[in-house]
Amino acid sequence: MIPRLLCFLALLAMITTCSMAFQCYSGEKGSTDTTSCPSDWCLTATTLSGVVLYSCDNSTFCSQSGSGCIDNKIIHNFGYQSLCCCQTNLCNYDVVTQCYAGVSGSEEQVPCNSGWCLKGTTTRGQVGYDCDTSDVCTTLGKGCYENQMIQQTGCGALFNRVYGKKMSLQERSDMSVAGVDADRLGRPVETGEVTPTGSATSTGSAASRIRQASDDAPSASSTTISTAANQSYMDATLPWDKFSNWVHCICVVTFDLELGQALEVVYPGYCNLTATEKMNICYLAFPDSNSGCTGDTRFHFRMRRFSGKSLNTAQEAYDQRAPVYLQTDPVHYFGFVHFRQTKDKTIPRGYLQKSVVLVTLLPLVNLFTHVVETIAPRFFESGEPAIEAACHDIDQWPAPQPGVTFNLPLMGSIVQCRIPSHYDMPNYQKPLVVTAQESTHLAPTLLPTVHEPQLFENLAPIVPHLQLLWELVLIGEPLVAMSPSPTHCSGVVQSLVSLIWPLRYCYDYRPFFTIHDSEFKEYTSKTQAPPKVVLGVTNPFFTKTLQHWPHIVRIGDANAGQATTAAAAKVFKKSTDGRTLDTKPGLYSQYKPFLAKDKALLKRILK
């Protein structure tokens, strides 16, 4: 009896274990077959011929790209129209979105073939939910809208806010709708109700159903949006469209005694940032050294992008005309920081520590450094309205087009600049000239270049090593630049990777890197060879952590905090065991360059 009971319990445990394993649908569209998935990632693939396939992702594609759908040229080259990843049990089935329907608090759900859930608020403040079947959200996209365009199409009497959200596979299981209050130009608004999902079909007008849910709403017949009205949505430029061509978001990071570095504000409010991206922005927004950066400190960083790898239409057009070294990198963001630390007795810590951070995909270092330097002082004087005004101005900028001279409005001034084009002649720099018509208005601020760093200013302490450093950058050797100042550190790294222009530095580089970065373990591991990356660091902790790296540039004494050109001109041979704990300025490397120094030229440069 007992042996039979033990066998039964063992069988029951086996069945329970198998039933709890992560499952994915497998086969073609409509199949109900399931399979266990050790990777915990389900995949839905649509071929170029329209065939939908379900499977478990046994590669690393989903773990690298994250939840959501990828639809780009690379995927097309492999014969797929799209690849969609999700990370919940049996989530890769082609289901139809479900939306809440009715007034605020309603638990009724309706199927939604359009994939868009809509939340409307009447002019009397009554809230209603439904599926959007009128193509309003399809045309407008995700966001919150309150403007004359909605009133002209007959929505003014119905909505003063419209929320739309296209469902991804992961978001279909649990999604919160969020938007932006347009008349506040980016002030984050409260998160809306959760919208669950399911499968079925839907008919009828979302606008009419929301109106019928309101006691005082007009009749449903007056709510239908005409085809001509829909066309007006298509032809109009919506809020934040132009802004997103240039800037992903503008953040304010503050120091909280309980939380540490924390995001205080993000503009626009609907900006998509993952938890890892938010954490990296918070830590990269503050200097990572004990040098005590009192006053204002400006620098920039580069971080990995986890919230998708796609570009919008304007950015794709930019890449087609930009020189290769100025093209965007879809997997990395640039961040431009203006950090302020001042004494403030009203704060328990005794100091105000706050940063304004601009995040973008465009590698236009000089332009966005100037933009942040313009916005930040106004923000510290007048608060969030300054950022709102700046966002409004950036939303008026035309699409970034290489080869075009721009006059960009920014907080009461005009910035005149030109983005180089790959059609330009080598070493061509079109002069920027203020015309007579322009001179009658505000005199523009001329930016001679939108991207070139101050090479001599940044690399002056290590000019004797430039030929050796050029070789190291060209062949992609691991290289770390140490400096007490994040401003100098980021400038040095940006200058190093620009040494090989017009060639593009195709490996990773981080102008400013901290011990809190999500990739800290990856870059400091001693169990494998250092990755091909150029790092800029300021924390003395890296002196020991990165001592096994083959090439180290130290600019300025870590104790004195000043760069000494004469001292930095020395080359120190790293010991055979890789230990380099010396803090003297200079280049630490065992690399033997192929090119010989032109000593006469060096003397002329250093004079």
C-alpha angles and dihedrals in degrees: 000000000000094000090052091050091050091050090050092051092048090051091048091051090050092050091047092049092049092048091052094052117111108267134200132185114251134196133035127330111299094026117134094194114125134199135191114255120205092187092059089225123114120201133206113192125190114196123216088256090058099255112146117214130188124205148136113269104242092172128068094255097106095039089056100040097038130211118336139049128305119206115168144119093275091057091046091054088060091053099260130121091200142347119210125193130195135171108209128094113281091350098140097081118118097246132164119247119254122213134189113254131200135030127335111301095023116143094197114121129201129192114250120202092181091065091226125114116201132203118192132188119200122223087258092057099256114145126215136176133208147134114280109238096158097074091244094126092037088059100038099038126207115339147070120281133192112161146114092274091066091048092050091056094052097262096108092086090047109038139031090168130030122188121196132177130175109218122236120198092260094043091052089073096049124001135163118201115226132174148171127256100231097203089058091050098229108344105151112249128207119281114259129229123296115266114207126198143228139142137279139088133280139205136177137055119304091203093054093048092051091048092050088053089061117079095213098036122123121253120292093241092070094055102067111116112222126228090248090053090050089052089055088060090052094049096045124086108236128218114280094013094110092036092059091053089068108019133032095199146323116231136190114212120193135180114250119193091221101034102029113215109011137173108251100178137003122195122232097032095218093055111139111233124156122225090255092051091050091050092049092048091051094052096039091051092070129059111260101214142079094243092108103234098210115182122012124343124185126194142131137231141193123222138178118267116230101167098081135306102239130116127213122242095265092050092050089051089049091055091052092060102030122095112258094255091055098047119116123260106220092203097054136058126206117221124199115200136198107185123189127192118178137153114268120173092195091068118078091227090053094233136080108226115179138143136201110212127190114199121199143151094224115096093217095133100172095045097050093041087058091046093053092045088055097045102041100061090049090049093052088050102044107011129223097351087071091059091044090053091048092049090051090052093048089050087063094056118110119241114287106263121178112229094031126109111226133203101200121190114225124171098322096324137086123234114203116198144141129221112218118244129215086237091065120109115254112279089006116153116176109218117240111229128184108230124218090253092053093046091064089065131040113331104244124234106244118220107195090197133014097202116019115105123219094269101183094040092051099039100035094108091054102036092121088062099046096105091051092044090049089058092048092051093044094055094040100245118173107262133176125195116202122198135153092231125065088207093058093036095056091043092053094051093046090049093048095055090046092058091086097049131164079043115075120237098235099188127078122280131180116197089194124021129177137196088247096059115124089237096049094110092046094054098040100043114129095195092079138030115283112267122251097264140120110228129193114202138171104179112101087219088079090064088077099026094055099035090113092061112110097227126037127174114197115192115188129359111286090221100043095039093217130112114234114199095200093052094043090054091076124098115215120200111230114233118253092253090055097243113147111166094149112120097199116124114257145080119300111199144121093210117128110213122224093215125069122228119257096223094183091056092047091054091052092050094048094049 
